[in-house]
């Protein structure tokens, strides 16, 4: 999936101060944050499945999907608009 961001000239100059390749730095930051979230989701899904005697899906991609399907997690945008 591709995402596009826009930096002002000043923001670009600031990023060039800390990164040799700004695009690579941004991609690396997003990829690493996604990896952290993935581990959190896999852990939550495993705990839920074990506590509720649910068979854990095979493969990490399937387990991420399972976590959404079972309601173990939801998109932050959806979570922030739901009422208690």
Order of alpha helices (4+ residues) and beta strands (2+ residues): alpha-alpha-alpha-alpha
